[in-house]
Amino acid sequence: MAYLPGQHRRAKLMRHDTAVILKRFFFVEQSLIITQAGWLAAIGPLEVKTKLPQLIWQDAKTADDMRTRVFELRYPNRMMEIGSESALMNLVSEARNAPNALAMYRSLLEVFKPALRKAYQDYLALADGIGDGPSIRFIRLAIQEKDEQIRLMSDMLPLMQTYMPEAKAAADAWVEELQTLLDAIGGIGLDPVENQPDAPIEIPGRVPFALAQIPARDHRFREVCYYWPDVIDPTFPYGDGLRLQLRSAVSHLNEVWAVETGGALLNAFADELDWEFVLDAARWTYDEARHCIMGYERLRQWGFEPSELPLGTYIYQAAFGQDPIYRLGMLFYFETKNIKRKPERIKSFKEYADNVSQHDMDFDWADETIHASYGNRWLTELLQRRKTENPDPNAIRDRCEALVKAMVDQATDVERQEIRAIADAMIAKAEKLAALK
């Protein structure tokens, strides 16, 4: 019997083949997201600490598109299982056990992000623009973002190297071994994966991942526990006018604790709360990083140098050694504690003709309404899954308030004097700058 010709370059990947490849990409992205998030608290340079969350969020959006597409292609199957990908995933997961933050950072920059970019490029070379058009759109975007991420991380690498020069030798060895092992299993490829031994991978020099309980701080800044006098000194006014402008900017800068906390809870609950939580936590962490940058840019615009600016740790440290649920609760507590004041601040900044503070606070307010819903949703979900007797998230919130109060009560006279001197110097400089206008 004669048939019409059916051989065509478009028919290289069937839908199940496509689903398998996209599933592989998803699991790699998901694992690296969890790794990066957990390491944020251990990263010192502020630019790196506040830029990685943007990359985490981009990768989470890419991974979400992949996950959705896999479900479409495998309908009605809704399972996402690692299956024969275990050898690759064991290696990717080992990245979080890096000996130091520089090694983790360089493993992303030099091994995994280039490998993913190549895999995505190879995928586009085979994908059919008609049958698989939806995948092509987000894969193209992913390649563009990977290129931008690699350039950005390359630009920031000197900051990491300067911050921890003693880490170079261990980082060199770690990256070399990761690359060798990834090459040995064929990289992050497109071909079907044969069943390989599902043995854990332990690279020499590894240090089992543990969340940093005391966050790393950028040494260019004033490293303090409490970042403004009114936190520990009730006689120091929050202030209005110029003082409110400064206080707001310093508060935004010090949302660095929320960046670290967002990463910590993403890492802690990624398995327990599943993918939708990871996606929300990635956005939450990215938003907090944007808020931190808002404050830093305003302060720099006004003429302040990093050496004049306080970076505190007390809120992050308030959850030292606690169940990670209290870090989730801490974000929920502060989002709901301060949100009602934001419209008042927006109005004040408008009166001061401070358009940039007004602008930043306006976007901050919008973000925090979203974050309050994240906190309530995921605290409730977590408490229900743990079958807690009292699944009310406000009980966790109240405990967090007590933890913060205990941390504030530990403040010493030396710490009060130190932060008062920093704030007074900033206010005096701001008054001189304002007088020159």
C-alpha positions in Angstrom: 0.0 0.0 0.0 1.3 3.5 -0.9 1.4 6.4 1.6 2.1 10.0 1.3 5.5 11.0 2.6 5.6 11.8 6.3 9.2 12.5 7.1 9.8 16.1 8.1 12.1 17.9 10.5 9.1 19.2 12.5 8.4 15.6 13.7 11.6 15.1 15.8 9.9 15.3 19.3 6.5 13.8 20.1 4.5 15.2 23.0 5.6 12.6 25.5 9.3 13.1 24.6 8.7 16.8 25.0 7.1 16.3 28.4 10.0 14.2 29.7 12.5 16.8 28.7 10.6 19.7 30.2 10.1 17.7 33.4 13.8 17.3 33.6 14.4 21.0 33.2 11.7 21.8 35.8 13.3 19.6 38.4 16.8 21.1 37.8 15.4 24.6 38.1 13.4 23.8 41.2 16.4 22.3 43.0 18.6 25.3 42.2 16.0 27.7 43.3 15.9 26.0 46.7 19.7 26.0 46.9 20.0 29.7 46.2 17.3 30.7 48.5 18.8 28.8 51.5 22.2 30.4 50.9 21.0 34.1 50.8 21.5 34.6 54.5 25.2 33.5 54.2 26.0 36.0 51.3 27.6 39.2 52.4 27.7 41.7 49.5 24.5 43.6 49.4 24.3 43.7 45.6 24.6 39.9 45.4 22.1 39.3 48.3 19.5 41.6 46.7 20.1 40.5 43.0 20.0 36.7 43.4 16.3 36.9 44.5 15.4 38.4 41.1 17.1 35.5 39.4 15.3 33.0 41.7 12.0 34.6 40.8 12.8 34.5 37.1 13.7 30.8 37.3 10.6 30.1 39.3 8.4 31.6 36.6 10.2 29.6 34.0 9.9 26.4 36.0 6.2 27.1 36.5 5.6 27.4 32.8 7.5 24.1 32.3 5.4 22.4 34.9 2.1 23.6 33.4 3.2 22.5 30.0 4.1 19.0 31.2 0.6 18.6 32.6 -0.8 19.8 29.3 1.2 17.3 27.3 0.6 14.4 29.6 -3.1 15.0 30.2 -4.8 13.6 32.2 -1.6 12.5 34.2 -0.9 15.1 36.9 2.2 13.4 38.4 5.6 15.0 38.5 8.1 12.3 39.5 11.9 12.4 39.2 12.0 8.8 38.0 15.1 8.0 35.9 16.5 11.5 36.5 17.7 10.5 40.0 21.4 10.6 39.1 21.2 14.1 37.6 19.0 15.3 40.5 21.3 13.9 43.2 24.2 15.9 41.6 22.2 19.1 41.3 20.9 18.8 44.9 24.5 18.3 46.1 25.2 21.9 45.0 23.6 23.1 48.2 26.2 21.4 50.3 28.9 23.7 49.0 31.8 24.4 51.4 31.2 28.1 51.3 29.0 30.8 49.7 31.5 31.5 47.0 31.6 27.9 45.9 27.8 27.8 45.7 27.7 31.0 43.7 30.4 29.9 41.3 28.6 26.5 40.8 25.6 28.5 39.5 27.7 30.8 37.4 30.2 28.3 35.9 28.3 25.0 35.9 24.6 24.9 36.2 23.4 28.1 34.5 25.6 27.6 31.4 24.4 23.9 31.3 20.8 24.9 31.4 21.3 27.6 28.7 22.9 25.0 26.4 20.1 22.5 27.1 17.5 25.2 26.3 19.3 26.1 23.1 19.5 22.4 22.0 15.8 22.1 22.8 14.9 25.0 20.5 16.9 23.5 17.7 14.6 20.4 17.8 11.2 21.9 18.9 8.4 22.3 16.4 7.2 25.9 16.2 3.7 24.7 15.2 3.0 21.7 17.5 5.1 23.0 20.5 4.7 26.8 20.1 3.7 27.4 23.7 6.9 25.8 25.0 9.1 27.7 22.5 7.8 31.0 23.9 9.0 30.4 27.4 12.1 28.6 26.4 13.2 31.5 24.4 12.6 33.8 27.3 14.5 31.5 29.6 17.5 31.6 27.3 17.4 35.4 27.2 17.2 35.5 31.0 20.0 32.9 31.5 22.3 35.1 29.3 21.4 38.1 31.4 21.9 36.2 34.6 25.3 34.9 33.6 26.4 38.4 32.7 25.1 39.8 35.9 26.7 37.1 38.1 30.0 37.5 36.3 29.9 41.2 37.0 29.2 40.6 40.7 31.8 37.8 41.1 34.6 40.2 42.2 32.4 41.3 45.1 32.1 37.7 46.3 35.8 37.1 45.9 36.7 40.2 47.7 34.3 39.5 50.6 35.8 36.0 51.2 39.2 35.6 49.6 40.0 32.7 51.8 37.3 30.7 50.1 38.9 30.5 46.7 40.7 27.2 46.9 37.8 25.3 48.2 35.5 26.9 45.6 37.9 26.1 42.8 37.9 22.4 43.8 34.2 22.3 44.3 33.3 23.8 40.9 35.8 21.5 39.1 34.4 18.4 40.7 30.8 19.4 39.9 31.6 20.0 36.3 33.5 16.7 36.0 30.5 14.8 37.5 28.0 16.6 35.3 30.0 15.9 32.2 30.2 12.2 33.2 26.4 11.8 33.3 25.9 13.6 30.0 25.0 17.1 31.3 21.5 18.3 31.3 20.7 16.8 27.9 17.7 16.0 25.7 18.3 12.3 25.2 16.4 9.6 27.1 18.1 8.9 30.4 19.0 5.3 31.2 18.4 4.1 34.7 21.5 4.9 36.7 22.5 3.9 40.2 20.4 6.0 42.6 23.3 6.5 45.0 23.8 9.8 46.9 26.6 11.9 45.7 29.1 13.3 48.2 31.7 15.6 46.7 35.0 15.9 48.7 35.0 19.1 50.7 31.2 19.2 51.0 29.7 20.7 54.1 26.1 19.6 54.8 23.8 22.6 54.2 22.6 24.4 57.3 20.8 27.8 57.4 23.0 30.6 58.6 21.4 31.6 62.0 23.4 34.9 62.1 23.2 36.6 58.7 26.3 37.7 56.8 26.6 41.5 56.4 28.4 43.6 53.9 31.5 45.0 55.6 31.2 48.3 53.7 28.2 49.2 55.9 27.9 49.9 59.6 27.2 46.4 60.9 24.9 46.7 63.9 22.2 44.7 65.6 19.5 47.4 65.8 19.3 49.6 62.8 17.7 52.8 64.3 17.5 54.2 67.8 13.7 54.1 68.1 13.8 50.3 67.9 15.5 50.2 71.4 15.1 53.7 72.7 11.5 54.9 73.2 12.7 58.4 73.8 14.0 58.7 70.3 11.1 59.9 68.1 10.2 58.2 64.8 10.1 61.7 63.4 8.5 63.6 60.5 9.8 65.7 57.7 13.4 65.0 56.9 13.7 62.5 59.8 10.8 60.5 58.4 12.4 60.5 55.0 15.6 59.1 56.5 13.8 56.7 58.7 11.8 55.3 55.9 14.8 54.8 53.6 16.8 53.1 56.4 13.8 50.8 57.1 13.6 49.9 53.4 17.4 49.2 53.3 17.1 47.0 56.4 14.4 44.8 54.8 17.5 42.8 53.9 16.4 40.7 56.9 13.2 39.9 55.0 15.2 38.9 51.9 17.1 36.4 54.0 14.0 35.2 55.8 12.1 34.7 52.5 15.0 32.6 51.2 15.1 30.7 54.5 11.5 29.7 54.5 11.5 28.8 50.8 14.3 26.4 51.5 12.8 25.1 54.6 9.3 24.3 53.3 9.8 23.6 49.6 9.1 19.9 50.1 6.5 20.2 52.9 4.3 22.8 51.1 4.9 21.8 47.4 5.4 23.9 44.3 2.8 26.6 44.7 4.5 27.7 47.9 7.9 27.8 46.2 6.4 30.1 43.5 4.9 32.4 46.1 8.0 32.4 48.3 10.2 33.2 45.3 8.1 36.3 44.5 8.0 37.3 48.2 11.8 37.1 48.5 12.2 39.1 45.2 9.8 41.8 46.4 11.7 42.2 49.7 14.9 42.5 47.7 13.3 45.3 45.6 12.3 47.1 48.8 15.8 46.9 50.2 17.2 48.4 47.0 14.6 51.2 47.1 16.0 52.4 50.4 19.6 52.0 49.4 19.1 54.0 46.2 17.3 56.8 47.9 20.1 57.1 50.5 22.8 57.1 47.8 20.8 59.7 45.8 20.8 61.9 48.9 24.6 61.6 49.2 25.2 58.9 51.8 28.0 56.3 51.5 27.6 52.7 52.6 30.0 53.4 55.5 27.5 55.8 57.0 24.5 53.4 56.7 23.4 50.9 59.4 22.6 47.3 58.5 20.9 45.5 61.3 20.3 41.9 62.2 18.0 41.9 65.2 14.8 40.7 63.4 16.5 37.8 61.6 18.3 36.9 64.8 15.1 36.9 66.8 14.3 33.5 65.2 17.7 32.1 66.1 17.4 28.3 66.4 13.6 28.3 66.2 11.5 26.0 64.1 11.4 27.6 60.6 7.7 28.2 61.0 8.6 31.2 63.1 10.6 32.7 60.3 7.4 32.4 58.1 5.5 33.9 61.1 8.0 36.7 61.4 7.4 37.9 57.9 3.7 37.6 58.4 3.9 39.6 61.6 5.8 42.5 60.2 3.8 42.6 57.0 0.5 42.9 59.0 2.1 45.1 61.7 3.2 48.0 59.4 0.8 47.9 56.5 -1.7 50.3 57.9 0.9 53.0 58.2 1.9 53.0 54.5 -0.9 55.2 53.1 -0.1 57.8 55.8 3.5 57.8 54.7 2.6 58.1 51.1 0.5 61.1 51.9 3.4 62.7 53.9 5.9 62.2 51.2 3.6 63.8 48.7 3.4 66.8 51.0 7.2 67.0 51.1 7.4 66.8 47.3 9.5 63.7 47.8 8.3 61.9 44.7 10.7 59.0 44.9 9.9 58.1 48.5 6.2 58.4 47.7 6.7 56.2 44.6 8.6 53.5 46.5 6.2 53.4 49.4 3.2 53.2 47.0 4.7 50.0 45.4 5.7 48.7 48.8 2.2 49.0 50.0 0.9 47.1 47.0 3.4 44.3 47.6 2.7 44.0 51.3 -1.0 43.5 50.7 0.0 40.4 48.6 2.5 39.3 51.3 -0.1 39.4 54.1 -2.2 37.0 52.1 0.8 34.8 51.5 1.6 34.7 55.2 -2.0 33.9 56.2 -2.4 31.2 53.5 0.8 29.3 54.0 0.9 29.5 57.8 -2.6 28.2 57.9 -1.7 25.4 55.4 1.4 24.5 57.3 -0.4 24.3 60.6 -3.2 22.2 59.1 -0.7 19.8 57.5 1.1 19.4 60.8 -2.3 18.7 62.5 -1.6 21.5 65.0 -4.2 21.8 67.7 -4.6 25.5 67.1 -4.3 26.1 63.3 -4.7 29.9 63.7 -1.7 31.7 62.1 -2.2 34.6 64.6 -0.9 32.3 67.4 2.4 32.0 65.5 2.3 35.8 64.8 1.9 36.4 68.6 4.9 34.2 69.3 7.0 36.1 66.8 6.1 39.4 68.4 7.3 38.0 71.7 10.6 36.8 70.1 11.2 40.2 68.7 10.5 41.9 72.0 12.9 39.5 73.8 15.6 40.5 71.2 14.9 44.2 71.8 15.0 43.7 75.6 18.6 42.4 75.2 19.9 45.7 73.8 22.8 47.1 75.8 23.7 50.8 76.6 26.7 50.4 74.2 24.4 49.4 71.4 22.0 52.3 72.2 24.9 54.8 72.1 26.3 53.3 68.9 23.1 53.5 66.9 22.2 56.9 68.3 25.5 58.2 67.1 25.0 56.7 63.6 21.5 58.2 63.4 22.5 61.6 64.7 25.3 61.8 62.2 22.9 60.9 59.3 20.4 63.5 60.5 23.1 66.2 60.8 24.3 65.4 57.3 20.8 65.4 55.9 20.1 68.8 57.4 23.2 70.2 55.8 22.3 68.7 52.4 18.7 70.1 52.7 20.1 73.5 53.6 22.0 73.6 50.3 19.0 73.0 48.1 
